[in-house]
């Protein structure tokens, strides 16, 4: 088993301009297009799906088989929205953990509220899902789209594609 980062697809390497012939793989390609939105998404997740799909389609990084991965992101987004709402209702972002040692002495320790920790984990998962589609500033900056060459001399002269 190989360790380290997940391998990049050949298409992503071509988009980023990092493809090398000695490292090219003959991998299957999925048809570009909009995947079917799963019925199990809640209202917030559906709204995020409807917001993000046109953007990912425009970037040409979405295929019809990417539905489960995109749905995973939308579910995590909906969970983050719910957790953020719960955190807004909290009086304190910390909880006091009380323990008693063997001698019967009580000890108090301030800990991060579980909702705050859960939100941090959820946002990290959202970031990872978004990276799979080139939707974070870091992953987007690594994509190098090739501009279409002008078709004739007049277009080249005018600087139009």
Protein Blocks (a to p, Z undefined) as FASTA:
>chain_A
ZZhjddddfklmmmnopacfklcccdddddeddddddfkbcfklmmmmmmmmmmmmmnop
acfklmmmmmmmmmmmmmmmmmmmmmmmpmbfcdcdddddfkopacddddddfklmmmmm
mmmmmmmmmmmnopafklmmmpccdddddfbfklmmnopZZ
